[in-house]
Amino acid sequence: MAKFVWSMDPLVISRLGKDSSKSPLTSADLRALGIPARKIPRVQAELARLNAGNDVSVEALPELARQIARQLC
């Protein structure tokens, strides 16, 4: 039983039952900001997660996307 419990991803479990939201910026928008293509899916996922709370203003999204991309390897 312990092996089953510890083998689960807590992030996936915390998202169960929640609707996934869409990223407020398209991949074309992110490319225009200079974000590399390999980072775009992860940046979109993070922006969608942050946008679900509606706490982020539209004006701050481009800079936030750049900051997220800088943090990714």
mmCIF file of the N, C-alpha and C atoms, coordinates in Angstrom:
data_MODEL
# 
_entry.id   MODEL 
# 
loop_
_atom_site.group_PDB 
_atom_site.id 
_atom_site.type_symbol 
_atom_site.label_atom_id 
_atom_site.label_alt_id 
_atom_site.label_comp_id 
_atom_site.label_asym_id 
_atom_site.label_entity_id 
_atom_site.label_seq_id 
_atom_site.pdbx_PDB_ins_code 
_atom_site.Cartn_x 
_atom_site.Cartn_y 
_atom_site.Cartn_z 
_atom_site.occupancy 
_atom_site.B_iso_or_equiv 
_atom_site.pdbx_formal_charge 
_atom_site.auth_seq_id 
_atom_site.auth_comp_id 
_atom_site.auth_asym_id 
_atom_site.auth_atom_id 
_atom_site.pdbx_PDB_model_num 
ATOM 1   N N  . MET A 1 1  ? 0.818   -1.196 0.000   1.00 0.00 ? 1  MET A N  1 
ATOM 2   C CA . MET A 1 1  ? 0.000   0.000  0.000   1.00 0.00 ? 1  MET A CA 1 
ATOM 3   C C  . MET A 1 1  ? 0.863   1.261  0.000   1.00 0.00 ? 1  MET A C  1 
ATOM 4   N N  . ALA A 1 2  ? 1.940   1.258  0.787   1.00 0.00 ? 2  ALA A N  1 
ATOM 5   C CA . ALA A 1 2  ? 2.792   2.444  0.852   1.00 0.00 ? 2  ALA A CA 1 
ATOM 6   C C  . ALA A 1 2  ? 3.438   2.719  -0.496  1.00 0.00 ? 2  ALA A C  1 
ATOM 7   N N  . LYS A 1 3  ? 3.802   1.659  -1.216  1.00 0.00 ? 3  LYS A N  1 
ATOM 8   C CA . LYS A 1 3  ? 4.411   1.847  -2.531  1.00 0.00 ? 3  LYS A CA 1 
ATOM 9   C C  . LYS A 1 3  ? 3.429   2.541  -3.471  1.00 0.00 ? 3  LYS A C  1 
ATOM 10  N N  . PHE A 1 4  ? 2.173   2.174  -3.399  1.00 0.00 ? 4  PHE A N  1 
ATOM 11  C CA . PHE A 1 4  ? 1.159   2.809  -4.233  1.00 0.00 ? 4  PHE A CA 1 
ATOM 12  C C  . PHE A 1 4  ? 1.003   4.284  -3.877  1.00 0.00 ? 4  PHE A C  1 
ATOM 13  N N  . VAL A 1 5  ? 0.959   4.594  -2.615  1.00 0.00 ? 5  VAL A N  1 
ATOM 14  C CA . VAL A 1 5  ? 0.762   5.968  -2.168  1.00 0.00 ? 5  VAL A CA 1 
ATOM 15  C C  . VAL A 1 5  ? 1.945   6.840  -2.581  1.00 0.00 ? 5  VAL A C  1 
ATOM 16  N N  . TRP A 1 6  ? 3.156   6.368  -2.384  1.00 0.00 ? 6  TRP A N  1 
ATOM 17  C CA . TRP A 1 6  ? 4.334   7.178  -2.670  1.00 0.00 ? 6  TRP A CA 1 
ATOM 18  C C  . TRP A 1 6  ? 4.673   7.211  -4.160  1.00 0.00 ? 6  TRP A C  1 
ATOM 19  N N  . SER A 1 7  ? 4.058   6.344  -4.956  1.00 0.00 ? 7  SER A N  1 
ATOM 20  C CA . SER A 1 7  ? 4.356   6.355  -6.381  1.00 0.00 ? 7  SER A CA 1 
ATOM 21  C C  . SER A 1 7  ? 3.462   7.323  -7.147  1.00 0.00 ? 7  SER A C  1 
ATOM 22  N N  . MET A 1 8  ? 2.499   7.936  -6.496  1.00 0.00 ? 8  MET A N  1 
ATOM 23  C CA . MET A 1 8  ? 1.608   8.885  -7.154  1.00 0.00 ? 8  MET A CA 1 
ATOM 24  C C  . MET A 1 8  ? 2.254   10.263 -7.205  1.00 0.00 ? 8  MET A C  1 
ATOM 25  N N  . ASP A 1 9  ? 1.977   10.982 -8.279  1.00 0.00 ? 9  ASP A N  1 
ATOM 26  C CA . ASP A 1 9  ? 2.460   12.343 -8.445  1.00 0.00 ? 9  ASP A CA 1 
ATOM 27  C C  . ASP A 1 9  ? 1.484   13.291 -7.752  1.00 0.00 ? 9  ASP A C  1 
ATOM 28  N N  . PRO A 1 10 ? 1.917   14.013 -6.727  1.00 0.00 ? 10 PRO A N  1 
ATOM 29  C CA . PRO A 1 10 ? 1.002   14.886 -5.989  1.00 0.00 ? 10 PRO A CA 1 
ATOM 30  C C  . PRO A 1 10 ? 0.396   15.988 -6.850  1.00 0.00 ? 10 PRO A C  1 
ATOM 31  N N  . LEU A 1 11 ? 1.145   16.476 -7.835  1.00 0.00 ? 11 LEU A N  1 
ATOM 32  C CA . LEU A 1 11 ? 0.617   17.518 -8.701  1.00 0.00 ? 11 LEU A CA 1 
ATOM 33  C C  . LEU A 1 11 ? -0.546  17.002 -9.533  1.00 0.00 ? 11 LEU A C  1 
ATOM 34  N N  . VAL A 1 12 ? -0.408  15.799 -10.054 1.00 0.00 ? 12 VAL A N  1 
ATOM 35  C CA . VAL A 1 12 ? -1.487  15.202 -10.847 1.00 0.00 ? 12 VAL A CA 1 
ATOM 36  C C  . VAL A 1 12 ? -2.707  14.952 -9.972  1.00 0.00 ? 12 VAL A C  1 
ATOM 37  N N  . ILE A 1 13 ? -2.495  14.451 -8.784  1.00 0.00 ? 13 ILE A N  1 
ATOM 38  C CA . ILE A 1 13 ? -3.609  14.169 -7.876  1.00 0.00 ? 13 ILE A CA 1 
ATOM 39  C C  . ILE A 1 13 ? -4.320  15.465 -7.476  1.00 0.00 ? 13 ILE A C  1 
ATOM 40  N N  . SER A 1 14 ? -3.565  16.542 -7.279  1.00 0.00 ? 14 SER A N  1 
ATOM 41  C CA . SER A 1 14 ? -4.198  17.798 -6.879  1.00 0.00 ? 14 SER A CA 1 
ATOM 42  C C  . SER A 1 14 ? -5.057  18.391 -7.997  1.00 0.00 ? 14 SER A C  1 
ATOM 43  N N  . ARG A 1 15 ? -4.794  17.997 -9.231  1.00 0.00 ? 15 ARG A N  1 
ATOM 44  C CA . ARG A 1 15 ? -5.561  18.539 -10.362 1.00 0.00 ? 15 ARG A CA 1 
ATOM 45  C C  . ARG A 1 15 ? -6.748  17.671 -10.748 1.00 0.00 ? 15 ARG A C  1 
ATOM 46  N N  . LEU A 1 16 ? -6.947  16.552 -10.085 1.00 0.00 ? 16 LEU A N  1 
ATOM 47  C CA . LEU A 1 16 ? -8.075  15.686 -10.414 1.00 0.00 ? 16 LEU A CA 1 
ATOM 48  C C  . LEU A 1 16 ? -9.390  16.412 -10.153 1.00 0.00 ? 16 LEU A C  1 
ATOM 49  N N  . GLY A 1 17 ? -10.308 16.290 -11.059 1.00 0.00 ? 17 GLY A N  1 
ATOM 50  C CA . GLY A 1 17 ? -11.618 16.894 -10.894 1.00 0.00 ? 17 GLY A CA 1 
ATOM 51  C C  . GLY A 1 17 ? -11.693 18.359 -11.264 1.00 0.00 ? 17 GLY A C  1 
ATOM 52  N N  . LYS A 1 18 ? -10.578 18.964 -11.673 1.00 0.00 ? 18 LYS A N  1 
ATOM 53  C CA . LYS A 1 18 ? -10.584 20.369 -12.054 1.00 0.00 ? 18 LYS A CA 1 
ATOM 54  C C  . LYS A 1 18 ? -10.555 20.471 -13.572 1.00 0.00 ? 18 LYS A C  1 
ATOM 55  N N  . ASP A 1 19 ? -11.282 21.436 -14.088 1.00 0.00 ? 19 ASP A N  1 
ATOM 56  C CA . ASP A 1 19 ? -11.257 21.677 -15.524 1.00 0.00 ? 19 ASP A CA 1 
ATOM 57  C C  . ASP A 1 19 ? -9.934  22.334 -15.904 1.00 0.00 ? 19 ASP A C  1 
ATOM 58  N N  . SER A 1 20 ? -9.363  21.883 -17.008 1.00 0.00 ? 20 SER A N  1 
ATOM 59  C CA . SER A 1 20 ? -8.135  22.513 -17.471 1.00 0.00 ? 20 SER A CA 1 
ATOM 60  C C  . SER A 1 20 ? -8.510  23.744 -18.290 1.00 0.00 ? 20 SER A C  1 
ATOM 61  N N  . SER A 1 21 ? -7.813  24.821 -18.046 1.00 0.00 ? 21 SER A N  1 
ATOM 62  C CA . SER A 1 21 ? -8.101  26.044 -18.775 1.00 0.00 ? 21 SER A CA 1 
ATOM 63  C C  . SER A 1 21 ? -7.091  26.209 -19.899 1.00 0.00 ? 21 SER A C  1 
ATOM 64  N N  . LYS A 1 22 ? -7.407  27.096 -20.816 1.00 0.00 ? 22 LYS A N  1 
ATOM 65  C CA . LYS A 1 22 ? -6.525  27.340 -21.947 1.00 0.00 ? 22 LYS A CA 1 
ATOM 66  C C  . LYS A 1 22 ? -5.571  28.475 -21.614 1.00 0.00 ? 22 LYS A C  1 
ATOM 67  N N  . SER A 1 23 ? -4.455  28.437 -22.284 1.00 0.00 ? 23 SER A N  1 
ATOM 68  C CA . SER A 1 23 ? -3.468  29.493 -22.124 1.00 0.00 ? 23 SER A CA 1 
ATOM 69  C C  . SER A 1 23 ? -3.994  30.783 -22.751 1.00 0.00 ? 23 SER A C  1 
ATOM 70  N N  . PRO A 1 24 ? -3.791  31.907 -22.091 1.00 0.00 ? 24 PRO A N  1 
ATOM 71  C CA . PRO A 1 24 ? -4.264  33.172 -22.659 1.00 0.00 ? 24 PRO A CA 1 
ATOM 72  C C  . PRO A 1 24 ? -3.424  33.634 -23.847 1.00 0.00 ? 24 PRO A C  1 
ATOM 73  N N  . LEU A 1 25 ? -2.221  33.095 -24.014 1.00 0.00 ? 25 LEU A N  1 
ATOM 74  C CA . LEU A 1 25 ? -1.363  33.447 -25.134 1.00 0.00 ? 25 LEU A CA 1 
ATOM 75  C C  . LEU A 1 25 ? -1.188  32.238 -26.049 1.00 0.00 ? 25 LEU A C  1 
ATOM 76  N N  . THR A 1 26 ? -1.312  32.441 -27.340 1.00 0.00 ? 26 THR A N  1 
ATOM 77  C CA . THR A 1 26 ? -1.139  31.355 -28.301 1.00 0.00 ? 26 THR A CA 1 
ATOM 78  C C  . THR A 1 26 ? 0.350   31.095 -28.521 1.00 0.00 ? 26 THR A C  1 
ATOM 79  N N  . SER A 1 27 ? 0.631   29.991 -29.201 1.00 0.00 ? 27 SER A N  1 
ATOM 80  C CA . SER A 1 27 ? 2.031   29.677 -29.487 1.00 0.00 ? 27 SER A CA 1 
ATOM 81  C C  . SER A 1 27 ? 2.636   30.734 -30.414 1.00 0.00 ? 27 SER A C  1 
ATOM 82  N N  . ALA A 1 28 ? 1.832   31.303 -31.305 1.00 0.00 ? 28 ALA A N  1 
ATOM 83  C CA . ALA A 1 28 ? 2.336   32.373 -32.177 1.00 0.00 ? 28 ALA A CA 1 
ATOM 84  C C  . ALA A 1 28 ? 2.698   33.616 -31.360 1.00 0.00 ? 28 ALA A C  1 
ATOM 85  N N  . ASP A 1 29 ? 1.882   33.923 -30.360 1.00 0.00 ? 29 ASP A N  1 
ATOM 86  C CA . ASP A 1 29 ? 2.187   35.061 -29.482 1.00 0.00 ? 29 ASP A CA 1 
ATOM 87  C C  . ASP A 1 29 ? 3.498   34.834 -28.730 1.00 0.00 ? 29 ASP A C  1 
ATOM 88  N N  . LEU A 1 30 ? 3.679   33.610 -28.237 1.00 0.00 ? 30 LEU A N  1 
ATOM 89  C CA . LEU A 1 30 ? 4.890   33.301 -27.480 1.00 0.00 ? 30 LEU A CA 1 
ATOM 90  C C  . LEU A 1 30 ? 6.125   33.311 -28.384 1.00 0.00 ? 30 LEU A C  1 
ATOM 91  N N  . ARG A 1 31 ? 5.990   32.840 -29.621 1.00 0.00 ? 31 ARG A N  1 
ATOM 92  C CA . ARG A 1 31 ? 7.112   32.907 -30.567 1.00 0.00 ? 31 ARG A CA 1 
ATOM 93  C C  . ARG A 1 31 ? 7.474   34.362 -30.848 1.00 0.00 ? 31 ARG A C  1 
ATOM 94  N N  . ALA A 1 32 ? 6.471   35.221 -30.962 1.00 0.00 ? 32 ALA A N  1 
ATOM 95  C CA . ALA A 1 32 ? 6.714   36.645 -31.207 1.00 0.00 ? 32 ALA A CA 1 
ATOM 96  C C  . ALA A 1 32 ? 7.436   37.297 -30.028 1.00 0.00 ? 32 ALA A C  1 
ATOM 97  N N  . LEU A 1 33 ? 7.261   36.747 -28.831 1.00 0.00 ? 33 LEU A N  1 
ATOM 98  C CA . LEU A 1 33 ? 7.956   37.263 -27.646 1.00 0.00 ? 33 LEU A CA 1 
ATOM 99  C C  . LEU A 1 33 ? 9.391   36.767 -27.564 1.00 0.00 ? 33 LEU A C  1 
ATOM 100 N N  . GLY A 1 34 ? 9.754   35.844 -28.458 1.00 0.00 ? 34 GLY A N  1 
ATOM 101 C CA . GLY A 1 34 ? 11.118  35.329 -28.472 1.00 0.00 ? 34 GLY A CA 1 
ATOM 102 C C  . GLY A 1 34 ? 11.327  34.083 -27.633 1.00 0.00 ? 34 GLY A C  1 
ATOM 103 N N  . ILE A 1 35 ? 10.267  33.412 -27.261 1.00 0.00 ? 35 ILE A N  1 
ATOM 104 C CA . ILE A 1 35 ? 10.373  32.192 -26.459 1.00 0.00 ? 35 ILE A CA 1 
ATOM 105 C C  . ILE A 1 35 ? 10.674  31.024 -27.390 1.00 0.00 ? 35 ILE A C  1 
ATOM 106 N N  . PRO A 1 36 ? 11.692  30.217 -27.088 1.00 0.00 ? 36 PRO A N  1 
ATOM 107 C CA . PRO A 1 36 ? 12.047  29.084 -27.944 1.00 0.00 ? 36 PRO A CA 1 
ATOM 108 C C  . PRO A 1 36 ? 10.896  28.082 -28.063 1.00 0.00 ? 36 PRO A C  1 
ATOM 109 N N  . ALA A 1 37 ? 10.805  27.432 -29.212 1.00 0.00 ? 37 ALA A N  1 
ATOM 110 C CA . ALA A 1 37 ? 9.706   26.502 -29.494 1.00 0.00 ? 37 ALA A CA 1 
ATOM 111 C C  . ALA A 1 37 ? 9.663   25.355 -28.494 1.00 0.00 ? 37 ALA A C  1 
ATOM 112 N N  . ARG A 1 38 ? 10.812  24.918 -28.016 1.00 0.00 ? 38 ARG A N  1 
ATOM 113 C CA . ARG A 1 38 ? 10.826  23.778 -27.083 1.00 0.00 ? 38 ARG A CA 1 
ATOM 114 C C  . ARG A 1 38 ? 10.240  24.134 -25.714 1.00 0.00 ? 38 ARG A C  1 
ATOM 115 N N  . LYS A 1 39 ? 10.192  25.409 -25.377 1.00 0.00 ? 39 LYS A N  1 
ATOM 116 C CA . LYS A 1 39 ? 9.666   25.847 -24.087 1.00 0.00 ? 39 LYS A CA 1 
ATOM 117 C C  . LYS A 1 39 ? 8.194   26.255 -24.149 1.00 0.00 ? 39 LYS A C  1 
ATOM 118 N N  . ILE A 1 40 ? 7.665   26.439 -25.329 1.00 0.00 ? 40 ILE A N  1 
ATOM 119 C CA . ILE A 1 40 ? 6.308   26.963 -25.486 1.00 0.00 ? 40 ILE A CA 1 
ATOM 120 C C  . ILE A 1 40 ? 5.242   26.102 -24.814 1.00 0.00 ? 40 ILE A C  1 
ATOM 121 N N  . PRO A 1 41 ? 5.249   24.761 -24.974 1.00 0.00 ? 41 PRO A N  1 
ATOM 122 C CA . PRO A 1 41 ? 4.185   23.977 -24.301 1.00 0.00 ? 41 PRO A CA 1 
ATOM 123 C C  . PRO A 1 41 ? 4.178   24.139 -22.784 1.00 0.00 ? 41 PRO A C  1 
ATOM 124 N N  . ARG A 1 42 ? 5.350   24.173 -22.161 1.00 0.00 ? 42 ARG A N  1 
ATOM 125 C CA . ARG A 1 42 ? 5.406   24.318 -20.706 1.00 0.00 ? 42 ARG A CA 1 
ATOM 126 C C  . ARG A 1 42 ? 4.991   25.714 -20.265 1.00 0.00 ? 42 ARG A C  1 
ATOM 127 N N  . VAL A 1 43 ? 5.396   26.724 -21.033 1.00 0.00 ? 43 VAL A N  1 
ATOM 128 C CA . VAL A 1 43 ? 5.000   28.103 -20.704 1.00 0.00 ? 43 VAL A CA 1 
ATOM 129 C C  . VAL A 1 43 ? 3.487   28.242 -20.829 1.00 0.00 ? 43 VAL A C  1 
ATOM 130 N N  . GLN A 1 44 ? 2.905   27.663 -21.866 1.00 0.00 ? 44 GLN A N  1 
ATOM 131 C CA . GLN A 1 44 ? 1.449   27.719 -22.023 1.00 0.00 ? 44 GLN A CA 1 
ATOM 132 C C  . GLN A 1 44 ? 0.752   27.003 -20.868 1.00 0.00 ? 44 GLN A C  1 
ATOM 133 N N  . ALA A 1 45 ? 1.297   25.875 -20.430 1.00 0.00 ? 45 ALA A N  1 
ATOM 134 C CA . ALA A 1 45 ? 0.690   25.147 -19.308 1.00 0.00 ? 45 ALA A CA 1 
ATOM 135 C C  . ALA A 1 45 ? 0.731   25.979 -18.035 1.00 0.00 ? 45 ALA A C  1 
ATOM 136 N N  . GLU A 1 46 ? 1.849   26.636 -17.786 1.00 0.00 ? 46 GLU A N  1 
ATOM 137 C CA . GLU A 1 46 ? 1.961   27.468 -16.585 1.00 0.00 ? 46 GLU A CA 1 
ATOM 138 C C  . GLU A 1 46 ? 1.042   28.690 -16.666 1.00 0.00 ? 46 GLU A C  1 
ATOM 139 N N  . LEU A 1 47 ? 0.961   29.303 -17.837 1.00 0.00 ? 47 LEU A N  1 
ATOM 140 C CA . LEU A 1 47 ? 0.059   30.451 -17.993 1.00 0.00 ? 47 LEU A CA 1 
ATOM 141 C C  . LEU A 1 47 ? -1.399  30.038 -17.825 1.00 0.00 ? 47 LEU A C  1 
ATOM 142 N N  . ALA A 1 48 ? -1.751  28.859 -18.315 1.00 0.00 ? 48 ALA A N  1 
ATOM 143 C CA . ALA A 1 48 ? -3.123  28.365 -18.151 1.00 0.00 ? 48 ALA A CA 1 
ATOM 144 C C  . ALA A 1 48 ? -3.430  28.123 -16.686 1.00 0.00 ? 48 ALA A C  1 
ATOM 145 N N  . ARG A 1 49 ? -2.454  27.565 -15.966 1.00 0.00 ? 49 ARG A N  1 
ATOM 146 C CA . ARG A 1 49 ? -2.656  27.312 -14.539 1.00 0.00 ? 49 ARG A CA 1 
ATOM 147 C C  . ARG A 1 49 ? -2.826  28.617 -13.775 1.00 0.00 ? 49 ARG A C  1 
ATOM 148 N N  . LEU A 1 50 ? -2.012  29.604 -14.093 1.00 0.00 ? 50 LEU A N  1 
ATOM 149 C CA . LEU A 1 50 ? -2.117  30.897 -13.422 1.00 0.00 ? 50 LEU A CA 1 
ATOM 150 C C  . LEU A 1 50 ? -3.379  31.651 -13.825 1.00 0.00 ? 50 LEU A C  1 
ATOM 151 N N  . ASN A 1 51 ? -3.793  31.485 -15.065 1.00 0.00 ? 51 ASN A N  1 
ATOM 152 C CA . ASN A 1 51 ? -4.973  32.175 -15.564 1.00 0.00 ? 51 ASN A CA 1 
ATOM 153 C C  . ASN A 1 51 ? -6.257  31.596 -14.976 1.00 0.00 ? 51 ASN A C  1 
ATOM 154 N N  . ALA A 1 52 ? -6.207  30.358 -14.494 1.00 0.00 ? 52 ALA A N  1 
ATOM 155 C CA . ALA A 1 52 ? -7.404  29.734 -13.918 1.00 0.00 ? 52 ALA A CA 1 
ATOM 156 C C  . ALA A 1 52 ? -7.899  30.510 -12.700 1.00 0.00 ? 52 ALA A C  1 
ATOM 157 N N  . GLY A 1 53 ? -6.987  31.134 -11.981 1.00 0.00 ? 53 GLY A N  1 
ATOM 158 C CA . GLY A 1 53 ? -7.377  31.918 -10.815 1.00 0.00 ? 53 GLY A CA 1 
ATOM 159 C C  . GLY A 1 53 ? -7.806  33.326 -11.152 1.00 0.00 ? 53 GLY A C  1 
ATOM 160 N N  . ASN A 1 54 ? -7.610  33.750 -12.393 1.00 0.00 ? 54 ASN A N  1 
ATOM 161 C CA . ASN A 1 54 ? -7.962  35.092 -12.853 1.00 0.00 ? 54 ASN A CA 1 
ATOM 162 C C  . ASN A 1 54 ? -7.302  36.195 -12.027 1.00 0.00 ? 54 ASN A C  1 
ATOM 163 N N  . ASP A 1 55 ? -6.121  35.911 -11.509 1.00 0.00 ? 55 ASP A N  1 
ATOM 164 C CA . ASP A 1 55 ? -5.408  36.898 -10.702 1.00 0.00 ? 55 ASP A CA 1 
ATOM 165 C C  . ASP A 1 55 ? -4.396  37.696 -11.507 1.00 0.00 ? 55 ASP A C  1 
ATOM 166 N N  . VAL A 1 56 ? -4.165  37.321 -12.764 1.00 0.00 ? 56 VAL A N  1 
ATOM 167 C CA . VAL A 1 56 ? -3.134  37.936 -13.581 1.00 0.00 ? 56 VAL A CA 1 
ATOM 168 C C  . VAL A 1 56 ? -3.773  38.891 -14.593 1.00 0.00 ? 56 VAL A C  1 
ATOM 169 N N  . SER A 1 57 ? -3.252  40.099 -14.669 1.00 0.00 ? 57 SER A N  1 
ATOM 170 C CA . SER A 1 57 ? -3.783  41.052 -15.639 1.00 0.00 ? 57 SER A CA 1 
ATOM 171 C C  . SER A 1 57 ? -3.246  40.730 -17.031 1.00 0.00 ? 57 SER A C  1 
ATOM 172 N N  . VAL A 1 58 ? -3.989  41.134 -18.033 1.00 0.00 ? 58 VAL A N  1 
ATOM 173 C CA . VAL A 1 58 ? -3.622  40.866 -19.429 1.00 0.00 ? 58 VAL A CA 1 
ATOM 174 C C  . VAL A 1 58 ? -2.316  41.576 -19.787 1.00 0.00 ? 58 VAL A C  1 
ATOM 175 N N  . GLU A 1 59 ? -2.099  42.746 -19.230 1.00 0.00 ? 59 GLU A N  1 
ATOM 176 C CA . GLU A 1 59 ? -0.888  43.508 -19.523 1.00 0.00 ? 59 GLU A CA 1 
ATOM 177 C C  . GLU A 1 59 ? 0.368   42.826 -18.990 1.00 0.00 ? 59 GLU A C  1 
ATOM 178 N N  . ALA A 1 60 ? 0.237   42.061 -17.934 1.00 0.00 ? 60 ALA A N  1 
ATOM 179 C CA . ALA A 1 60 ? 1.389   41.413 -17.311 1.00 0.00 ? 60 ALA A CA 1 
ATOM 180 C C  . ALA A 1 60 ? 1.740   40.074 -17.954 1.00 0.00 ? 60 ALA A C  1 
ATOM 181 N N  . LEU A 1 61 ? 0.881   39.541 -18.793 1.00 0.00 ? 61 LEU A N  1 
ATOM 182 C CA . LEU A 1 61 ? 1.108   38.208 -19.350 1.00 0.00 ? 61 LEU A CA 1 
ATOM 183 C C  . LEU A 1 61 ? 2.386   38.078 -20.182 1.00 0.00 ? 61 LEU A C  1 
ATOM 184 N N  . PRO A 1 62 ? 2.704   39.015 -21.085 1.00 0.00 ? 62 PRO A N  1 
ATOM 185 C CA . PRO A 1 62 ? 3.940   38.840 -21.855 1.00 0.00 ? 62 PRO A CA 1 
ATOM 186 C C  . PRO A 1 62 ? 5.197   38.784 -20.989 1.00 0.00 ? 62 PRO A C  1 
ATOM 187 N N  . GLU A 1 63 ? 5.302   39.666 -20.019 1.00 0.00 ? 63 GLU A N  1 
ATOM 188 C CA . GLU A 1 63 ? 6.477   39.641 -19.147 1.00 0.00 ? 63 GLU A CA 1 
ATOM 189 C C  . GLU A 1 63 ? 6.495   38.390 -18.274 1.00 0.00 ? 63 GLU A C  1 
ATOM 190 N N  . LEU A 1 64 ? 5.343   37.971 -17.830 1.00 0.00 ? 64 LEU A N  1 
ATOM 191 C CA . LEU A 1 64 ? 5.251   36.744 -17.042 1.00 0.00 ? 64 LEU A CA 1 
ATOM 192 C C  . LEU A 1 64 ? 5.678   35.535 -17.874 1.00 0.00 ? 64 LEU A C  1 
ATOM 193 N N  . ALA A 1 65 ? 5.282   35.494 -19.134 1.00 0.00 ? 65 ALA A N  1 
ATOM 194 C CA . ALA A 1 65 ? 5.681   34.405 -20.021 1.00 0.00 ? 65 ALA A CA 1 
ATOM 195 C C  . ALA A 1 65 ? 7.194   34.379 -20.204 1.00 0.00 ? 65 ALA A C  1 
ATOM 196 N N  . ARG A 1 66 ? 7.802   35.550 -20.359 1.00 0.00 ? 66 ARG A N  1 
ATOM 197 C CA . ARG A 1 66 ? 9.271   35.616 -20.485 1.00 0.00 ? 66 ARG A CA 1 
ATOM 198 C C  . ARG A 1 66 ? 9.954   35.119 -19.215 1.00 0.00 ? 66 ARG A C  1 
ATOM 199 N N  . GLN A 1 67 ? 9.419   35.492 -18.057 1.00 0.00 ? 67 GLN A N  1 
ATOM 200 C CA . GLN A 1 67 ? 10.013  35.053 -16.797 1.00 0.00 ? 67 GLN A CA 1 
ATOM 201 C C  . GLN A 1 67 ? 9.897   33.540 -16.626 1.00 0.00 ? 67 GLN A C  1 
ATOM 202 N N  . ILE A 1 68 ? 8.767   32.982 -16.995 1.00 0.00 ? 68 ILE A N  1 
ATOM 203 C CA . ILE A 1 68 ? 8.580   31.529 -16.904 1.00 0.00 ? 68 ILE A CA 1 
ATOM 204 C C  . ILE A 1 68 ? 9.573   30.834 -17.825 1.00 0.00 ? 68 ILE A C  1 
ATOM 205 N N  . ALA A 1 69 ? 9.730   31.341 -19.048 1.00 0.00 ? 69 ALA A N  1 
ATOM 206 C CA . ALA A 1 69 ? 10.637  30.725 -20.012 1.00 0.00 ? 69 ALA A CA 1 
ATOM 207 C C  . ALA A 1 69 ? 12.091  30.786 -19.511 1.00 0.00 ? 69 ALA A C  1 
ATOM 208 N N  . ARG A 1 70 ? 12.464  31.879 -18.850 1.00 0.00 ? 70 ARG A N  1 
ATOM 209 C CA . ARG A 1 70 ? 13.821  31.980 -18.308 1.00 0.00 ? 70 ARG A CA 1 
ATOM 210 C C  . ARG A 1 70 ? 14.069  30.946 -17.212 1.00 0.00 ? 70 ARG A C  1 
ATOM 211 N N  . GLN A 1 71 ? 13.041  30.609 -16.460 1.00 0.00 ? 71 GLN A N  1 
ATOM 212 C CA . GLN A 1 71 ? 13.177  29.646 -15.366 1.00 0.00 ? 71 GLN A CA 1 
ATOM 213 C C  . GLN A 1 71 ? 13.302  28.199 -15.838 1.00 0.00 ? 71 GLN A C  1 
ATOM 214 N N  . LEU A 1 72 ? 12.800  27.931 -17.045 1.00 0.00 ? 72 LEU A N  1 
ATOM 215 C CA . LEU A 1 72 ? 12.838  26.567 -17.568 1.00 0.00 ? 72 LEU A CA 1 
ATOM 216 C C  . LEU A 1 72 ? 14.208  26.262 -18.141 1.00 0.00 ? 72 LEU A C  1 
ATOM 217 N N  . CYS A 1 73 ? 14.599  25.001 -18.018 1.00 0.00 ? 73 CYS A N  1 
ATOM 218 C CA . CYS A 1 73 ? 15.897  24.565 -18.565 1.00 0.00 ? 73 CYS A CA 1 
ATOM 219 C C  . CYS A 1 73 ? 15.857  24.387 -20.051 1.00 0.00 ? 73 CYS A C  1 
# 
